[in-house]
Amino acid sequence: MKNVLVTGGAGYIGSHACKVLSRAGYVPVTYDNLVTGWRDAVKFGPLEVGCLTDKARLDEVFEAYRPSAVMHFAALSQVGDSVTDPGTYWRNNVYGSLCLIESAVAAGCLDFVFSSTCATYGDQSGVVLTEDSLQQPINAYGASKRAIEDMLANFGVSHGLRSVAFRYFNVAGADPEGDVGEFHRPETHLIPLLLDAIDGRRDALTVNGDDYPTRDGTCVRDYVHVMDLVDAHVLGLKWLESGKSSRVFNLGTGTGFSVNEVVRHAGEVTNRPVEVNKGPRRAGDAASLVSGSRRATDELGWTPERSNLPRMIADAWRWHQNGQYQN
């Protein structure tokens, strides 16, 4: 069985990826500093604790496991924080990824699947984004991810590193079987915040900004089920294993939902009222981000079959009621 090094494998998306990798016959080796990840989420392979910026530790892990590929999720990802503290994002995301790439290349591990973001496109409201859309990030988070994409391309030229980068949109839902799910402390993502408010774990949901140039004044996002998302990452890995060249793919549904629409759907799915407060805009938030995924469908055979909003909320609600990590 092939080992795959999964950075951030103790986090929300990474832990789901580890489950799918295990089912596909790989051994996912989680590399995580457990700052935002959870030891309890590492259920499908070994855990190695370490930081991306610790190159000696990375080299040690590559030597011990000899992975055939890297699946790179580990990153700081809060847009607002990246606006107020950009240095931390450049240091952790960009320098950390450089250390990871250099260690992978030194170990002869030349297949690399990268978790990028739609934030590289910036604010292009009213446009269905494609992989060829102009990249003009408006915050350090998006800029750091674009820089890593460039870095991967550079190492492709110099060392033959082959990569698949996925630019994806808002991830939602949870493992329907309940093995892993979404849990952050503090929580910052819309749907779990919304479910906290419905469940009484917080007094109300604060909607940040109601004066955006959208159909109801609140931000519009394209939501993808986490299980659909990680399925695409395994397809990307197999793309590289088949000898194909580096490629970038968007992962979205082509349908955007406003914050107010997500609130309404959550009330309908849970059959509970939602208390909502109005708050100011958050720095760095784009008004609307929506993507089609024709390239991923045509070339990878990817279909976001679980990515309808009621199902994503229902799966998240089931996890929300039953799943809490402790460590």
C-alpha positions as CSV (number, residue, x, y, z in Angstrom):
1,M,0.0,0.0,0.0
2,K,1.2,3.5,-0.9
3,N,1.8,6.1,1.8
4,V,0.4,9.6,1.2
5,L,1.6,12.4,3.4
6,V,-1.5,14.5,4.3
7,T,-0.6,17.9,5.8
8,G,-3.4,19.2,8.0
9,G,-4.8,15.7,8.2
10,A,-6.2,16.5,11.7
11,G,-8.3,19.3,10.4
12,Y,-11.8,19.5,8.9
13,I,-11.0,18.8,5.2
14,G,-7.8,16.8,5.8
15,S,-9.5,14.3,8.1
16,H,-12.2,13.6,5.5
17,A,-9.5,13.2,2.9
18,C,-7.7,10.7,5.1
19,K,-10.9,8.6,5.4
20,V,-11.4,8.5,1.6
21,L,-7.7,7.8,1.0
22,S,-7.9,4.8,3.3
23,R,-10.9,3.5,1.6
24,A,-9.1,3.9,-1.8
25,G,-6.2,1.6,-0.6
26,Y,-3.7,4.2,0.6
27,V,-2.1,4.8,4.0
28,P,-2.7,8.4,4.9
29,V,0.1,9.7,7.1
30,T,-1.1,12.9,8.9
31,Y,1.4,15.7,9.5
32,D,-0.2,18.3,11.7
33,N,0.9,20.7,14.5
34,L,-2.5,20.3,16.2
35,V,-2.9,24.0,16.6
36,T,-6.2,24.0,14.7
37,G,-6.5,20.3,14.1
38,W,-7.7,17.5,16.5
39,R,-5.9,14.4,17.6
40,D,-9.3,12.6,17.8
41,A,-9.8,13.2,14.0
42,V,-6.8,11.1,13.1
43,K,-8.4,7.7,12.7
44,F,-7.3,6.3,9.4
45,G,-3.5,6.2,9.6
46,P,-0.5,7.3,11.7
47,L,-0.1,10.8,13.1
48,E,3.2,12.7,13.0
49,V,3.2,16.0,14.9
50,G,5.2,18.8,13.5
51,C,5.1,22.3,11.9
52,L,5.4,23.1,8.2
53,T,8.3,25.5,8.9
54,D,10.3,22.7,10.7
55,K,12.3,21.4,7.7
56,A,14.3,19.0,9.8
57,R,11.1,17.4,11.1
58,L,9.6,17.2,7.6
59,D,12.8,15.5,6.3
60,E,12.6,13.0,9.1
61,V,8.9,12.1,8.3
62,F,9.7,11.8,4.6
63,E,12.6,9.5,5.4
64,A,10.5,7.3,7.8
65,Y,7.4,6.8,5.5
66,R,8.7,7.3,1.9
67,P,5.4,8.7,0.7
68,S,4.5,8.4,-3.0
69,A,2.6,11.7,-2.9
70,V,1.8,14.7,-0.8
71,M,-1.8,16.0,-0.2
72,H,-1.3,19.5,1.2
73,F,-4.2,21.0,3.3
74,A,-2.3,22.7,6.1
75,A,-2.7,26.5,6.1
76,L,-4.0,29.4,8.0
77,S,-7.3,30.3,6.3
78,Q,-9.1,33.1,8.1
79,V,-9.6,36.0,5.6
80,G,-10.1,38.7,8.3
81,D,-6.9,37.7,10.1
82,S,-5.0,37.7,6.9
83,V,-5.9,41.3,6.4
84,T,-4.8,42.5,9.8
85,D,-1.8,40.2,10.2
86,P,-0.5,39.4,6.7
87,G,3.0,38.5,7.9
88,T,1.8,35.4,9.7
89,Y,0.0,34.2,6.6
90,W,3.1,34.7,4.4
91,R,5.3,33.0,6.9
92,N,3.1,30.0,7.7
93,N,1.4,29.4,4.3
94,V,4.2,30.4,1.9
95,Y,7.4,29.7,3.8
96,G,5.8,26.5,5.3
97,S,4.9,25.3,1.8
98,L,8.3,26.0,0.5
99,C,9.8,23.9,3.3
100,L,7.3,21.1,2.4
101,I,8.0,21.2,-1.3
102,E,11.8,21.2,-0.8
103,S,11.5,18.2,1.5
104,A,9.3,16.4,-1.0
105,V,11.6,17.0,-3.9
106,A,14.7,16.0,-1.8
107,A,12.9,12.7,-1.0
108,G,12.0,12.1,-4.6
109,C,8.2,12.5,-3.8
110,L,7.2,14.3,-7.0
111,D,3.3,14.0,-7.0
112,F,1.7,16.9,-5.1
113,V,-2.0,17.6,-4.6
114,F,-2.6,21.1,-3.3
115,S,-5.6,22.6,-1.6
116,S,-5.8,26.1,-3.1
117,T,-8.7,28.5,-2.9
118,C,-11.2,30.6,-4.9
119,A,-9.8,33.6,-2.9
120,T,-7.0,33.8,-5.5
121,Y,-9.6,35.4,-7.8
122,G,-10.5,38.2,-5.5
123,D,-13.9,40.0,-5.8
124,Q,-15.4,39.3,-9.2
125,S,-19.1,39.6,-8.4
126,G,-21.6,38.4,-11.1
127,V,-19.0,36.3,-12.9
128,V,-19.0,32.5,-13.0
129,L,-15.3,31.9,-12.4
130,T,-13.2,29.5,-14.5
131,E,-9.6,28.4,-14.1
132,D,-8.6,31.1,-16.7
133,S,-10.3,33.9,-14.8
134,L,-8.0,36.7,-13.7
135,Q,-6.4,36.1,-10.3
136,Q,-6.4,39.3,-8.3
137,P,-6.6,38.3,-4.6
138,I,-7.8,41.0,-2.1
139,N,-6.3,39.5,1.0
140,A,-3.1,37.8,2.2
141,Y,-4.8,34.5,2.4
142,G,-5.7,34.4,-1.3
143,A,-2.3,35.9,-2.2
144,S,-0.4,33.3,-0.2
145,K,-2.3,30.5,-2.0
146,R,-1.6,32.0,-5.4
147,A,2.1,32.3,-4.5
148,I,2.2,28.6,-3.6
149,E,0.6,27.7,-7.0
150,D,3.4,29.7,-8.6
151,M,6.0,27.9,-6.4
152,L,4.7,24.5,-7.5
153,A,5.0,25.5,-11.1
154,N,8.5,26.7,-10.6
155,F,9.5,23.4,-9.0
156,G,7.8,21.6,-11.8
157,V,10.3,23.3,-14.2
158,S,13.3,22.8,-12.1
159,H,12.8,19.4,-10.5
160,G,9.9,17.7,-12.4
161,L,7.4,18.1,-9.5
162,R,3.9,17.4,-10.9
163,S,1.0,19.0,-9.1
164,V,-2.8,19.3,-9.1
165,A,-4.1,22.4,-7.5
166,F,-7.8,22.7,-6.5
167,R,-9.3,26.1,-6.2
168,Y,-12.4,25.5,-4.3
169,F,-15.2,27.5,-2.7
170,N,-17.0,27.2,0.6
171,V,-16.8,23.7,2.0
172,A,-19.7,22.4,4.1
173,G,-21.3,19.2,5.4
174,A,-19.7,16.3,7.2
175,D,-19.0,12.6,6.8
176,P,-22.4,11.0,6.7
177,E,-21.2,8.1,8.8
178,G,-20.1,10.4,11.6
179,D,-16.4,9.4,11.9
180,V,-15.2,12.9,11.3
181,G,-16.8,16.3,10.9
182,E,-16.3,20.1,11.2
183,F,-15.2,21.4,14.6
184,H,-13.2,24.6,15.1
185,R,-12.3,26.4,18.3
186,P,-13.1,29.3,17.9
187,E,-15.7,28.6,15.2
188,T,-15.6,31.0,12.2
189,H,-17.5,29.2,9.4
190,L,-21.0,30.1,8.6
191,I,-22.9,26.8,8.8
192,P,-21.5,25.6,12.1
193,L,-22.0,29.1,13.5
194,L,-25.5,29.0,12.3
195,L,-26.1,25.6,13.8
196,D,-24.6,26.8,17.1
197,A,-27.2,29.5,17.2
198,I,-30.0,27.1,16.3
199,D,-28.8,24.7,19.0
200,G,-28.5,27.4,21.7
201,R,-24.7,27.2,22.0
202,R,-24.6,30.9,21.1
203,D,-27.2,33.6,21.4
204,A,-27.5,34.4,17.7
205,L,-25.8,34.4,14.4
206,T,-24.2,37.6,13.4
207,V,-24.5,38.4,9.6
208,N,-21.5,40.5,8.6
209,G,-22.7,43.0,6.1
210,D,-26.1,43.4,4.4
211,D,-25.2,46.1,1.9
212,Y,-23.2,44.1,-0.7
213,P,-24.2,44.4,-4.4
214,T,-26.0,41.0,-4.3
215,R,-29.7,40.0,-4.6
216,D,-30.4,40.5,-0.8
217,G,-27.3,42.5,0.3
218,T,-25.5,39.5,1.9
219,C,-22.4,37.7,0.6
220,V,-23.0,35.0,-2.0
221,R,-20.9,31.8,-2.0
222,D,-20.7,28.5,-3.8
223,Y,-21.0,25.6,-1.3
224,V,-19.4,22.2,-1.9
225,H,-19.9,19.1,0.2
226,V,-16.7,18.1,2.0
227,M,-17.1,14.5,0.8
228,D,-17.4,15.6,-2.8
229,L,-14.4,17.8,-2.3
230,V,-12.1,15.1,-1.0
231,D,-13.3,12.7,-3.7
232,A,-11.9,15.2,-6.2
233,H,-8.5,15.2,-4.3
234,V,-8.2,11.4,-4.7
235,L,-9.1,11.8,-8.4
236,G,-6.4,14.4,-8.6
237,L,-3.9,12.0,-7.1
238,K,-4.8,9.3,-9.5
239,W,-4.5,11.8,-12.4
240,L,-0.8,12.3,-11.3
241,E,-0.2,8.6,-10.8
242,S,-1.4,8.0,-14.4
243,G,1.5,10.2,-15.6
244,K,-0.5,13.3,-16.6
245,S,0.9,16.8,-16.3
246,S,0.3,19.4,-13.7
247,R,-3.2,21.0,-13.8
248,V,-5.4,23.4,-11.9
249,F,-9.1,22.7,-11.3
250,N,-11.9,24.7,-9.8
251,L,-14.3,22.9,-7.6
252,G,-17.8,24.4,-7.3
253,T,-21.4,23.9,-8.3
254,G,-22.0,27.0,-10.4
255,T,-24.8,28.0,-7.9
256,G,-24.3,30.6,-5.2
257,F,-26.3,31.0,-2.1
258,S,-26.5,34.2,0.0
259,V,-26.0,34.2,3.7
260,N,-29.7,34.9,4.2
261,E,-30.6,32.0,2.0
262,V,-28.3,29.7,4.0
263,V,-30.0,30.9,7.1
264,R,-33.5,30.1,5.7
265,H,-32.5,26.6,4.5
266,A,-31.0,25.8,7.9
267,G,-34.2,26.8,9.6
268,E,-36.1,24.5,7.2
269,V,-33.7,21.5,7.6
270,T,-33.6,21.7,11.4
271,N,-37.2,22.8,11.8
272,R,-36.0,25.4,14.4
273,P,-36.0,29.2,14.5
274,V,-32.8,31.1,13.8
275,E,-31.9,34.2,15.8
276,V,-30.0,36.7,13.6
277,N,-28.1,39.9,14.4
278,K,-26.7,42.4,11.9
279,G,-23.0,43.1,12.0
280,P,-20.5,45.2,10.0
281,R,-18.7,43.9,6.9
282,R,-15.6,41.9,7.5
283,A,-12.4,43.2,5.9
284,G,-11.4,41.2,2.9
285,D,-14.7,39.6,2.1
286,A,-15.7,39.4,-1.5
287,A,-19.4,40.1,-2.4
288,S,-19.8,37.0,-4.5
289,L,-17.7,33.9,-5.5
290,V,-19.3,31.3,-7.7
291,S,-17.6,28.7,-9.9
292,G,-18.4,26.2,-12.5
293,S,-16.4,23.0,-12.6
294,R,-16.5,21.9,-16.2
295,R,-12.8,21.1,-16.4
296,A,-13.0,18.9,-13.2
297,T,-16.0,17.1,-14.6
298,D,-14.7,16.7,-18.1
299,E,-11.1,15.7,-17.2
300,L,-11.3,14.1,-13.8
301,G,-14.8,12.7,-14.1
302,W,-15.8,14.6,-10.9
303,T,-19.4,15.1,-10.0
304,P,-20.5,17.0,-6.9
305,E,-23.4,14.7,-6.3
306,R,-23.8,15.5,-2.6
307,S,-23.5,19.3,-3.0
308,N,-27.0,20.5,-2.6
309,L,-27.5,22.9,0.3
310,P,-30.2,21.0,2.3
311,R,-28.1,17.8,2.3
312,M,-24.9,19.7,3.3
313,I,-26.8,21.3,6.2
314,A,-28.4,18.0,7.2
315,D,-25.1,16.2,7.3
316,A,-23.5,19.1,9.3
317,W,-26.5,19.1,11.7
318,R,-26.1,15.4,12.4
319,W,-22.4,15.8,13.2
320,H,-23.1,19.0,15.2
321,Q,-25.5,17.1,17.4
322,N,-23.3,14.0,17.9
323,G,-19.7,14.9,17.2
324,Q,-17.3,16.8,19.4
325,Y,-13.5,16.3,19.4
326,Q,-11.9,16.5,22.8
327,N,-8.2,16.3,22.0
